[in-house]
Amino acid sequence: MGVGRGYHTREVETFGAPMLDNKANQALFEEQMEVLLKCFNEDSWSHKGKHYTIPAPVEYRGYPLKEITVVPRPLNLPVEIWQPIASGKTLPYIAQRGIKGMVTLNGERIFDQVVRAYQAEAAKAGRALALGENICWGAGLYLADTVEAAVARVEPYHDERYKWFAPFGFVRYADEEGRSWGMPGAPARVPSIREGVAQKAWLCGPPAHVIEQIRDFESRYPGLEHMMIHWAEGMPPKEFKEQLAWFARDVMPAFAGRR
């Protein structure tokens, strides 16, 4: 199951979730998660919080209802829950509660910071994790016969994507001092595909080169078991399918036998 607090005001404000007030947004999200986990894990339950009272304190068929049940309940427990890690503000919450984290299109130094912070926060809750465990690493991808050919072909899609994405402030690249872009003194601009490749947020080139880069991440994070491929938005369906088939044919077999 995937969950997230959201980051677009027009999206979350529609549901009454304050986005501009981060603390209020976090408090609402955490109470919603409390309700969700009761739905999953308890045969019958009630809830009384700041935002929700369940069941509502009204008469039902001539008597006050004290608890409710949720049907159908999950077949397999515990439910595996994943949450994207963007700004890092919810990282302690998810790491300490066993919620798994998804990190995509981050520069390698920022990814390393997130993975180590997640491991440290989990340890505070008594959860001893191998480095990278319970994390999904996501990277952009484009295959071609050479790195330069891949960069040239994916560049128009990459640039179109970051025209709308970069202004949200979630370009998770680091400068030479390890500071995230947007911090005082660090860059705050639309990235180029070459910067993405240099930061290893994008894997571009022939299959052997991509395999080598994936294996490099695998060796650095012994607990890392999950990888997500991010395809550039705007790529025509035919080209996307060709890329997907090529990845399945020439990259995936190098990692056969993984769980």
C-alpha atoms as an extended CHARMM CRD file, in Angstrom:
* protein
*
       259  EXT
         1         1  MET       CA              0.0000000000        0.0000000000        0.0000000000  PROA      1               0.0000000000
         2         2  GLY       CA              1.2950000000        3.4490000000       -0.8450000000  PROA      2               0.0000000000
         3         3  VAL       CA              0.6420000000        6.5600000000        1.2490000000  PROA      3               0.0000000000
         4         4  GLY       CA              1.8250000000       10.1580000000        1.0990000000  PROA      4               0.0000000000
         5         5  ARG       CA              1.2030000000       13.5890000000        2.5440000000  PROA      5               0.0000000000
         6         6  GLY       CA              1.2350000000       15.3020000000       -0.8420000000  PROA      6               0.0000000000
         7         7  TYR       CA              2.9250000000       18.5360000000       -1.8370000000  PROA      7               0.0000000000
         8         8  HSD       CA              0.5660000000       20.3200000000       -4.2630000000  PROA      8               0.0000000000
         9         9  THR       CA             -1.7330000000       22.8120000000       -2.5380000000  PROA      9               0.0000000000
        10        10  ARG       CA             -4.4040000000       22.3630000000       -5.2110000000  PROA      10              0.0000000000
        11        11  GLU       CA             -4.4580000000       18.6370000000       -4.5100000000  PROA      11              0.0000000000
        12        12  VAL       CA             -4.3980000000       18.3410000000       -0.7380000000  PROA      12              0.0000000000
        13        13  GLU       CA             -6.4090000000       21.4780000000        0.0430000000  PROA      13              0.0000000000
        14        14  THR       CA             -9.2410000000       19.9160000000       -1.9740000000  PROA      14              0.0000000000
        15        15  PHE       CA             -9.4770000000       17.2730000000        0.7480000000  PROA      15              0.0000000000
        16        16  GLY       CA             -9.2420000000       19.7570000000        3.5890000000  PROA      16              0.0000000000
        17        17  ALA       CA             -5.5830000000       19.0060000000        4.3120000000  PROA      17              0.0000000000
        18        18  PRO       CA             -3.6530000000       22.2290000000        4.9910000000  PROA      18              0.0000000000
        19        19  MET       CA             -0.5230000000       22.3450000000        2.8420000000  PROA      19              0.0000000000
        20        20  LEU       CA              0.8500000000       25.7610000000        3.6930000000  PROA      20              0.0000000000
        21        21  ASP       CA              0.8160000000       24.9170000000        7.4200000000  PROA      21              0.0000000000
        22        22  ASN       CA              3.2630000000       22.0120000000        7.5310000000  PROA      22              0.0000000000
        23        23  LYS       CA              2.6840000000       21.1260000000       11.1950000000  PROA      23              0.0000000000
        24        24  ALA       CA             -1.0910000000       21.0420000000       10.7180000000  PROA      24              0.0000000000
        25        25  ASN       CA             -0.6650000000       18.9380000000        7.5880000000  PROA      25              0.0000000000
        26        26  GLN       CA              1.5820000000       16.4990000000        9.4370000000  PROA      26              0.0000000000
        27        27  ALA       CA             -0.8170000000       16.2090000000       12.3860000000  PROA      27              0.0000000000
        28        28  LEU       CA             -3.7460000000       15.4350000000       10.0890000000  PROA      28              0.0000000000
        29        29  PHE       CA             -1.7410000000       12.8740000000        8.1200000000  PROA      29              0.0000000000
        30        30  GLU       CA             -0.5650000000       11.0790000000       11.2410000000  PROA      30              0.0000000000
        31        31  GLU       CA             -4.0970000000       10.8230000000       12.5910000000  PROA      31              0.0000000000
        32        32  GLN       CA             -5.3010000000        9.4960000000        9.2540000000  PROA      32              0.0000000000
        33        33  MET       CA             -2.5410000000        6.8840000000        9.3810000000  PROA      33              0.0000000000
        34        34  GLU       CA             -3.6520000000        5.9040000000       12.8870000000  PROA      34              0.0000000000
        35        35  VAL       CA             -7.1610000000        5.2860000000       11.5740000000  PROA      35              0.0000000000
        36        36  LEU       CA             -5.8340000000        3.3660000000        8.5610000000  PROA      36              0.0000000000
        37        37  LEU       CA             -3.7310000000        1.0610000000       10.7270000000  PROA      37              0.0000000000
        38        38  LYS       CA             -6.7200000000        0.3480000000       12.9670000000  PROA      38              0.0000000000
        39        39  CYS       CA             -8.6660000000       -0.6230000000        9.8360000000  PROA      39              0.0000000000
        40        40  PHE       CA             -5.9150000000       -3.0620000000        8.9000000000  PROA      40              0.0000000000
        41        41  ASN       CA             -4.9670000000       -4.5300000000       12.2470000000  PROA      41              0.0000000000
        42        42  GLU       CA             -7.9770000000       -4.5690000000       14.5850000000  PROA      42              0.0000000000
        43        43  ASP       CA            -11.0860000000       -6.7660000000       14.3940000000  PROA      43              0.0000000000
        44        44  SER       CA            -13.2380000000       -3.9170000000       15.7240000000  PROA      44              0.0000000000
        45        45  TRP       CA            -12.2240000000       -0.4740000000       16.8630000000  PROA      45              0.0000000000
        46        46  SER       CA            -13.0880000000        3.1240000000       17.6600000000  PROA      46              0.0000000000
        47        47  HSD       CA            -11.1680000000        6.3540000000       17.3200000000  PROA      47              0.0000000000
        48        48  LYS       CA            -11.3770000000        9.7510000000       18.9760000000  PROA      48              0.0000000000
        49        49  GLY       CA             -8.8520000000       12.3190000000       17.8440000000  PROA      49              0.0000000000
        50        50  LYS       CA             -8.5150000000       15.9760000000       16.9720000000  PROA      50              0.0000000000
        51        51  HSD       CA             -9.9450000000       15.5380000000       13.4710000000  PROA      51              0.0000000000
        52        52  TYR       CA            -12.0090000000       12.3490000000       13.5560000000  PROA      52              0.0000000000
        53        53  THR       CA            -14.4340000000       10.6160000000       15.8850000000  PROA      53              0.0000000000
        54        54  ILE       CA            -15.2660000000        7.0990000000       14.6850000000  PROA      54              0.0000000000
        55        55  PRO       CA            -17.9650000000        5.9260000000       14.9750000000  PROA      55              0.0000000000
        56        56  ALA       CA            -19.8030000000        9.2380000000       14.9950000000  PROA      56              0.0000000000
        57        57  PRO       CA            -21.5850000000        9.9110000000       18.3270000000  PROA      57              0.0000000000
        58        58  VAL       CA            -25.0800000000        9.5000000000       16.9020000000  PROA      58              0.0000000000
        59        59  GLU       CA            -27.7780000000        6.9400000000       17.5710000000  PROA      59              0.0000000000
        60        60  TYR       CA            -27.8040000000        4.0360000000       15.1450000000  PROA      60              0.0000000000
        61        61  ARG       CA            -30.8450000000        1.7490000000       14.8950000000  PROA      61              0.0000000000
        62        62  GLY       CA            -31.9150000000        2.6850000000       18.3820000000  PROA      62              0.0000000000
        63        63  TYR       CA            -28.5690000000        2.3610000000       20.1840000000  PROA      63              0.0000000000
        64        64  PRO       CA            -25.2140000000        4.1870000000       20.3600000000  PROA      64              0.0000000000
        65        65  LEU       CA            -22.5800000000        2.4330000000       18.2890000000  PROA      65              0.0000000000
        66        66  LYS       CA            -19.3450000000        1.9220000000       20.2280000000  PROA      66              0.0000000000
        67        67  GLU       CA            -17.0860000000        0.2830000000       17.6440000000  PROA      67              0.0000000000
        68        68  ILE       CA            -17.0050000000       -0.4780000000       13.9360000000  PROA      68              0.0000000000
        69        69  THR       CA            -15.4910000000       -3.2070000000       11.7910000000  PROA      69              0.0000000000
        70        70  VAL       CA            -13.9590000000       -2.9090000000        8.3450000000  PROA      70              0.0000000000
        71        71  VAL       CA            -14.7200000000       -5.5250000000        5.7070000000  PROA      71              0.0000000000
        72        72  PRO       CA            -13.1080000000       -7.0110000000        3.8120000000  PROA      72              0.0000000000
        73        73  ARG       CA             -9.9700000000       -6.9010000000        5.9680000000  PROA      73              0.0000000000
        74        74  PRO       CA             -6.5350000000       -7.5120000000        4.4570000000  PROA      74              0.0000000000
        75        75  LEU       CA             -5.8110000000      -11.1320000000        3.6430000000  PROA      75              0.0000000000
        76        76  ASN       CA             -2.1390000000      -10.7840000000        4.5990000000  PROA      76              0.0000000000
        77        77  LEU       CA             -0.9390000000       -8.9870000000        7.7190000000  PROA      77              0.0000000000
        78        78  PRO       CA              0.9380000000       -6.8590000000        8.4230000000  PROA      78              0.0000000000
        79        79  VAL       CA              0.1520000000       -4.7380000000        5.3650000000  PROA      79              0.0000000000
        80        80  GLU       CA              3.3620000000       -3.6030000000        3.6690000000  PROA      80              0.0000000000
        81        81  ILE       CA              3.2040000000        0.2000000000        3.4630000000  PROA      81              0.0000000000
        82        82  TRP       CA              5.4260000000        2.4160000000        1.3130000000  PROA      82              0.0000000000
        83        83  GLN       CA              5.7550000000        6.1940000000        1.4280000000  PROA      83              0.0000000000
        84        84  PRO       CA              7.7780000000        8.5130000000       -0.8270000000  PROA      84              0.0000000000
        85        85  ILE       CA             10.5460000000       10.4880000000        0.8480000000  PROA      85              0.0000000000
        86        86  ALA       CA             10.8130000000       13.8970000000       -0.7890000000  PROA      86              0.0000000000
        87        87  SER       CA             11.7250000000       16.6270000000        1.6880000000  PROA      87              0.0000000000
        88        88  GLY       CA             12.6890000000       14.2840000000        4.5240000000  PROA      88              0.0000000000
        89        89  LYS       CA             10.2580000000       15.9000000000        6.9760000000  PROA      89              0.0000000000
        90        90  THR       CA              8.3310000000       12.6640000000        7.5110000000  PROA      90              0.0000000000
        91        91  LEU       CA             11.4030000000       10.4170000000        7.5230000000  PROA      91              0.0000000000
        92        92  PRO       CA             11.5540000000        9.9090000000       11.3430000000  PROA      92              0.0000000000
        93        93  TYR       CA              7.8300000000        9.0980000000       11.4240000000  PROA      93              0.0000000000
        94        94  ILE       CA              7.9650000000        6.3860000000        8.7730000000  PROA      94              0.0000000000
        95        95  ALA       CA             11.3130000000        4.8740000000        9.7690000000  PROA      95              0.0000000000
        96        96  GLN       CA             10.2790000000        4.4250000000       13.3830000000  PROA      96              0.0000000000
        97        97  ARG       CA              6.9540000000        2.8110000000       12.4250000000  PROA      97              0.0000000000
        98        98  GLY       CA              8.1730000000        0.3090000000        9.8920000000  PROA      98              0.0000000000
        99        99  ILE       CA              6.8100000000        2.1770000000        6.8720000000  PROA      99              0.0000000000
       100       100  LYS       CA              9.1280000000        1.6230000000        3.9170000000  PROA      100             0.0000000000
       101       101  GLY       CA             10.5390000000        4.5530000000        1.9790000000  PROA      101             0.0000000000
       102       102  MET       CA             10.7100000000        5.2750000000       -1.7380000000  PROA      102             0.0000000000
       103       103  VAL       CA             13.4390000000        7.6440000000       -2.9560000000  PROA      103             0.0000000000
       104       104  THR       CA             13.5060000000        8.5120000000       -6.6240000000  PROA      104             0.0000000000
       105       105  LEU       CA             15.6320000000       10.7490000000       -8.8780000000  PROA      105             0.0000000000
       106       106  ASN       CA             17.8910000000       11.8300000000       -6.0170000000  PROA      106             0.0000000000
       107       107  GLY       CA             21.5690000000       12.5150000000       -6.5680000000  PROA      107             0.0000000000
       108       108  GLU       CA             23.7550000000        9.7820000000       -5.0870000000  PROA      108             0.0000000000
       109       109  ARG       CA             24.9760000000       11.9630000000       -2.1830000000  PROA      109             0.0000000000
       110       110  ILE       CA             21.4290000000       12.9590000000       -1.2210000000  PROA      110             0.0000000000
       111       111  PHE       CA             20.2880000000        9.3480000000       -1.5430000000  PROA      111             0.0000000000
       112       112  ASP       CA             23.1130000000        8.2780000000        0.7630000000  PROA      112             0.0000000000
       113       113  GLN       CA             22.0780000000       10.9000000000        3.3350000000  PROA      113             0.0000000000
       114       114  VAL       CA             18.4680000000        9.7040000000        3.2380000000  PROA      114             0.0000000000
       115       115  VAL       CA             19.3790000000        6.0190000000        3.5410000000  PROA      115             0.0000000000
       116       116  ARG       CA             21.6480000000        6.6290000000        6.5300000000  PROA      116             0.0000000000
       117       117  ALA       CA             19.0890000000        8.8830000000        8.2180000000  PROA      117             0.0000000000
       118       118  TYR       CA             16.3740000000        6.2510000000        7.7310000000  PROA      118             0.0000000000
       119       119  GLN       CA             18.6070000000        3.5630000000        9.2430000000  PROA      119             0.0000000000
       120       120  ALA       CA             19.4340000000        5.7870000000       12.2410000000  PROA      120             0.0000000000
       121       121  GLU       CA             15.7890000000        6.7060000000       12.8630000000  PROA      121             0.0000000000
       122       122  ALA       CA             14.7330000000        3.0520000000       12.6650000000  PROA      122             0.0000000000
       123       123  ALA       CA             17.4260000000        2.1650000000       15.2090000000  PROA      123             0.0000000000
       124       124  LYS       CA             15.9050000000        4.6750000000       17.6590000000  PROA      124             0.0000000000
       125       125  ALA       CA             12.7600000000        2.5340000000       17.6110000000  PROA      125             0.0000000000
       126       126  GLY       CA             14.7440000000       -0.6770000000       18.1500000000  PROA      126             0.0000000000
       127       127  ARG       CA             14.6340000000       -1.6800000000       14.4870000000  PROA      127             0.0000000000
       128       128  ALA       CA             18.1250000000       -2.8180000000       13.4120000000  PROA      128             0.0000000000
       129       129  LEU       CA             18.2730000000       -2.5280000000        9.6240000000  PROA      129             0.0000000000
       130       130  ALA       CA             21.0520000000       -3.1620000000        7.1520000000  PROA      130             0.0000000000
       131       131  LEU       CA             22.0170000000       -0.0500000000        5.2060000000  PROA      131             0.0000000000
       132       132  GLY       CA             19.4210000000        0.3700000000        2.4470000000  PROA      132             0.0000000000
       133       133  GLU       CA             16.9380000000       -2.0990000000        3.9340000000  PROA      133             0.0000000000
       134       134  ASN       CA             13.2600000000       -1.0750000000        3.5790000000  PROA      134             0.0000000000
       135       135  ILE       CA             14.2390000000        1.5200000000        0.9570000000  PROA      135             0.0000000000
       136       136  CYS       CA             13.3570000000        1.5610000000       -2.7400000000  PROA      136             0.0000000000
       137       137  TRP       CA             15.9240000000        3.3640000000       -4.9020000000  PROA      137             0.0000000000
       138       138  GLY       CA             14.5380000000        5.0380000000       -8.0170000000  PROA      138             0.0000000000
       139       139  ALA       CA             16.5640000000        6.2970000000      -10.9660000000  PROA      139             0.0000000000
       140       140  GLY       CA             15.8380000000        7.7280000000      -14.3810000000  PROA      140             0.0000000000
       141       141  LEU       CA             16.8100000000        5.5020000000      -17.2850000000  PROA      141             0.0000000000
       142       142  TYR       CA             17.5000000000        5.6440000000      -20.9940000000  PROA      142             0.0000000000
       143       143  LEU       CA             19.2830000000        2.9520000000      -22.9760000000  PROA      143             0.0000000000
       144       144  ALA       CA             21.3290000000        3.5620000000      -26.1340000000  PROA      144             0.0000000000
       145       145  ASP       CA             24.5110000000        2.2390000000      -27.6990000000  PROA      145             0.0000000000
       146       146  THR       CA             26.5740000000        4.9800000000      -26.0260000000  PROA      146             0.0000000000
       147       147  VAL       CA             26.1680000000        7.3200000000      -23.0650000000  PROA      147             0.0000000000
       148       148  GLU       CA             26.1920000000       10.3750000000      -25.3360000000  PROA      148             0.0000000000
       149       149  ALA       CA             23.5050000000        8.9130000000      -27.6010000000  PROA      149             0.0000000000
       150       150  ALA       CA             21.2980000000        8.1490000000      -24.6050000000  PROA      150             0.0000000000
       151       151  VAL       CA             21.7810000000       11.6480000000      -23.1740000000  PROA      151             0.0000000000
       152       152  ALA       CA             20.9450000000       13.2890000000      -26.5020000000  PROA      152             0.0000000000
       153       153  ARG       CA             17.7720000000       11.2490000000      -26.9970000000  PROA      153             0.0000000000
       154       154  VAL       CA             16.3440000000       11.5970000000      -23.4910000000  PROA      154             0.0000000000
       155       155  GLU       CA             17.3140000000       15.2650000000      -23.0820000000  PROA      155             0.0000000000
       156       156  PRO       CA             14.1140000000       16.7750000000      -24.5980000000  PROA      156             0.0000000000
       157       157  TYR       CA             11.8930000000       14.6470000000      -22.3230000000  PROA      157             0.0000000000
       158       158  HSD       CA             14.1060000000       15.3520000000      -19.3050000000  PROA      158             0.0000000000
       159       159  ASP       CA             14.0570000000       19.1070000000      -19.8840000000  PROA      159             0.0000000000
       160       160  GLU       CA             10.2940000000       19.2440000000      -20.3870000000  PROA      160             0.0000000000
       161       161  ARG       CA              9.8060000000       17.3420000000      -17.1390000000  PROA      161             0.0000000000
       162       162  TYR       CA             11.9850000000       19.6510000000      -15.0580000000  PROA      162             0.0000000000
       163       163  LYS       CA             10.3970000000       22.8090000000      -16.4430000000  PROA      163             0.0000000000
       164       164  TRP       CA              7.3600000000       21.9890000000      -14.3180000000  PROA      164             0.0000000000
       165       165  PHE       CA              8.9890000000       19.8600000000      -11.6030000000  PROA      165             0.0000000000
       166       166  ALA       CA             12.0020000000       21.9790000000      -10.5900000000  PROA      166             0.0000000000
       167       167  PRO       CA              9.9370000000       24.9780000000       -9.3720000000  PROA      167             0.0000000000
       168       168  PHE       CA              8.4290000000       22.7770000000       -6.6390000000  PROA      168             0.0000000000
       169       169  GLY       CA             11.8620000000       22.6780000000       -5.0080000000  PROA      169             0.0000000000
       170       170  PHE       CA             12.3240000000       18.9210000000       -5.1250000000  PROA      170             0.0000000000
       171       171  VAL       CA             15.4340000000       18.6490000000       -7.3060000000  PROA      171             0.0000000000
       172       172  ARG       CA             17.3470000000       16.4700000000       -4.8730000000  PROA      172             0.0000000000
       173       173  TYR       CA             20.8860000000       17.0090000000       -6.0940000000  PROA      173             0.0000000000
       174       174  ALA       CA             23.9210000000       18.0070000000       -4.0270000000  PROA      174             0.0000000000
       175       175  ASP       CA             26.6310000000       20.5580000000       -4.6650000000  PROA      175             0.0000000000
       176       176  GLU       CA             30.3420000000       19.8010000000       -4.1790000000  PROA      176             0.0000000000
       177       177  GLU       CA             29.9940000000       20.3270000000       -0.4250000000  PROA      177             0.0000000000
       178       178  GLY       CA             27.0830000000       17.8850000000       -0.1260000000  PROA      178             0.0000000000
       179       179  ARG       CA             24.4290000000       20.5740000000        0.3280000000  PROA      179             0.0000000000
       180       180  SER       CA             21.0520000000       19.9350000000       -1.2450000000  PROA      180             0.0000000000
       181       181  TRP       CA             20.1680000000       22.2640000000       -4.0870000000  PROA      181             0.0000000000
       182       182  GLY       CA             18.1180000000       25.1960000000       -2.8270000000  PROA      182             0.0000000000
       183       183  MET       CA             19.9570000000       25.4920000000        0.4820000000  PROA      183             0.0000000000
       184       184  PRO       CA             21.7800000000       28.8070000000        1.0820000000  PROA      184             0.0000000000
       185       185  GLY       CA             24.8450000000       28.8870000000       -1.1370000000  PROA      185             0.0000000000
       186       186  ALA       CA             23.8400000000       25.8100000000       -3.1370000000  PROA      186             0.0000000000
       187       187  PRO       CA             22.3460000000       25.8580000000       -6.6650000000  PROA      187             0.0000000000
       188       188  ALA       CA             18.6230000000       26.4170000000       -7.1700000000  PROA      188             0.0000000000
       189       189  ARG       CA             17.8590000000       25.9830000000      -10.8430000000  PROA      189             0.0000000000
       190       190  VAL       CA             16.4710000000       23.6390000000      -13.4760000000  PROA      190             0.0000000000
       191       191  PRO       CA             18.9820000000       20.7960000000      -13.8650000000  PROA      191             0.0000000000
       192       192  SER       CA             20.3880000000       19.5410000000      -17.1310000000  PROA      192             0.0000000000
       193       193  ILE       CA             20.3870000000       15.8590000000      -18.0710000000  PROA      193             0.0000000000
       194       194  ARG       CA             24.1820000000       15.9090000000      -17.8500000000  PROA      194             0.0000000000
       195       195  GLU       CA             23.9580000000       17.0550000000      -14.2460000000  PROA      195             0.0000000000
       196       196  GLY       CA             21.4750000000       14.2560000000      -13.6080000000  PROA      196             0.0000000000
       197       197  VAL       CA             23.8800000000       11.7080000000      -15.1020000000  PROA      197             0.0000000000
       198       198  ALA       CA             26.8090000000       13.1130000000      -13.1060000000  PROA      198             0.0000000000
       199       199  GLN       CA             24.7290000000       12.8860000000       -9.9160000000  PROA      199             0.0000000000
       200       200  LYS       CA             23.7450000000        9.2840000000      -10.8490000000  PROA      200             0.0000000000
       201       201  ALA       CA             20.0870000000       10.1970000000      -10.6330000000  PROA      201             0.0000000000
       202       202  TRP       CA             19.8410000000        9.1600000000      -14.2970000000  PROA      202             0.0000000000
       203       203  LEU       CA             21.3740000000        5.9820000000      -15.7150000000  PROA      203             0.0000000000
       204       204  CYS       CA             22.0590000000        6.5070000000      -19.3960000000  PROA      204             0.0000000000
       205       205  GLY       CA             23.9800000000        4.4060000000      -21.8690000000  PROA      205             0.0000000000
       206       206  PRO       CA             24.3780000000        0.8060000000      -23.0440000000  PROA      206             0.0000000000
       207       207  PRO       CA             23.0270000000       -2.0620000000      -20.9270000000  PROA      207             0.0000000000
       208       208  ALA       CA             26.4860000000       -3.0870000000      -19.6580000000  PROA      208             0.0000000000
       209       209  HSD       CA             27.0880000000        0.4380000000      -18.3400000000  PROA      209             0.0000000000
       210       210  VAL       CA             23.6910000000        0.5540000000      -16.6150000000  PROA      210             0.0000000000
       211       211  ILE       CA             24.2730000000       -2.8900000000      -15.0700000000  PROA      211             0.0000000000
       212       212  GLU       CA             27.6090000000       -1.6810000000      -13.7080000000  PROA      212             0.0000000000
       213       213  GLN       CA             25.9710000000        1.3750000000      -12.1030000000  PROA      213             0.0000000000
       214       214  ILE       CA             23.1910000000       -0.6840000000      -10.5250000000  PROA      214             0.0000000000
       215       215  ARG       CA             25.7320000000       -3.1450000000       -9.1420000000  PROA      215             0.0000000000
       216       216  ASP       CA             27.6920000000       -0.2290000000       -7.6860000000  PROA      216             0.0000000000
       217       217  PHE       CA             24.6330000000        0.8760000000       -5.6920000000  PROA      217             0.0000000000
       218       218  GLU       CA             23.9540000000       -2.7370000000       -4.7210000000  PROA      218             0.0000000000
       219       219  SER       CA             27.4720000000       -3.1080000000       -3.2980000000  PROA      219             0.0000000000
       220       220  ARG       CA             27.2530000000        0.1130000000       -1.2940000000  PROA      220             0.0000000000
       221       221  TYR       CA             23.8950000000       -0.7080000000        0.3100000000  PROA      221             0.0000000000
       222       222  PRO       CA             23.8010000000       -4.3610000000        1.4220000000  PROA      222             0.0000000000
       223       223  GLY       CA             20.1740000000       -4.0930000000        2.5830000000  PROA      223             0.0000000000
       224       224  LEU       CA             18.8910000000       -2.5730000000       -0.6830000000  PROA      224             0.0000000000
       225       225  GLU       CA             16.4990000000       -4.9900000000       -2.4020000000  PROA      225             0.0000000000
       226       226  HSD       CA             14.1810000000       -2.7350000000       -4.3810000000  PROA      226             0.0000000000
       227       227  MET       CA             14.7930000000       -0.5670000000       -7.4270000000  PROA      227             0.0000000000
       228       228  MET       CA             12.3010000000        1.5420000000       -9.3350000000  PROA      228             0.0000000000
       229       229  ILE       CA             12.8720000000        2.7650000000      -12.8940000000  PROA      229             0.0000000000
       230       230  HSD       CA             11.6330000000        6.2650000000      -13.6450000000  PROA      230             0.0000000000
       231       231  TRP       CA             10.8130000000        6.8730000000      -17.2850000000  PROA      231             0.0000000000
       232       232  ALA       CA             10.8620000000       10.4350000000      -18.5620000000  PROA      232             0.0000000000
       233       233  GLU       CA              7.3810000000       11.8700000000      -18.9810000000  PROA      233             0.0000000000
       234       234  GLY       CA              6.5040000000       12.8250000000      -22.5330000000  PROA      234             0.0000000000
       235       235  MET       CA              8.2200000000        9.8630000000      -24.1690000000  PROA      235             0.0000000000
       236       236  PRO       CA              6.0140000000        8.4680000000      -26.9670000000  PROA      236             0.0000000000
       237       237  PRO       CA              4.4420000000        5.0790000000      -26.1740000000  PROA      237             0.0000000000
       238       238  LYS       CA              6.3430000000        3.2580000000      -28.9410000000  PROA      238             0.0000000000
       239       239  GLU       CA              9.7050000000        4.5270000000      -27.6960000000  PROA      239             0.0000000000
       240       240  PHE       CA              8.7740000000        3.7620000000      -24.0820000000  PROA      240             0.0000000000
       241       241  LYS       CA              7.8530000000        0.1660000000      -24.9740000000  PROA      241             0.0000000000
       242       242  GLU       CA             11.1070000000       -0.2840000000      -26.8770000000  PROA      242             0.0000000000
       243       243  GLN       CA             13.0780000000        0.9640000000      -23.8640000000  PROA      243             0.0000000000
       244       244  LEU       CA             11.1240000000       -1.2730000000      -21.4940000000  PROA      244             0.0000000000
       245       245  ALA       CA             11.6620000000       -4.3570000000      -23.6720000000  PROA      245             0.0000000000
       246       246  TRP       CA             15.3730000000       -3.5980000000      -24.0320000000  PROA      246             0.0000000000
       247       247  PHE       CA             15.7530000000       -3.1910000000      -20.2540000000  PROA      247             0.0000000000
       248       248  ALA       CA             13.9320000000       -6.4790000000      -19.6370000000  PROA      248             0.0000000000
       249       249  ARG       CA             16.0010000000       -8.3090000000      -22.2520000000  PROA      249             0.0000000000
       250       250  ASP       CA             19.5270000000       -7.0280000000      -21.5650000000  PROA      250             0.0000000000
       251       251  VAL       CA             19.6020000000       -5.5690000000      -18.0260000000  PROA      251             0.0000000000
       252       252  MET       CA             17.2080000000       -7.5420000000      -15.8340000000  PROA      252             0.0000000000
       253       253  PRO       CA             18.8050000000      -10.9810000000      -16.4450000000  PROA      253             0.0000000000
       254       254  ALA       CA             21.9770000000       -9.6900000000      -14.7590000000  PROA      254             0.0000000000
       255       255  PHE       CA             19.9970000000       -9.5640000000      -11.5250000000  PROA      255             0.0000000000
       256       256  ALA       CA             18.1290000000      -12.8640000000      -11.8280000000  PROA      256             0.0000000000
       257       257  GLY       CA             17.5300000000      -14.6920000000       -8.5880000000  PROA      257             0.0000000000
       258       258  ARG       CA             16.9030000000      -11.5490000000       -6.5630000000  PROA      258             0.0000000000
       259       259  ARG       CA             13.8300000000      -11.6780000000       -4.3010000000  PROA      259             0.0000000000
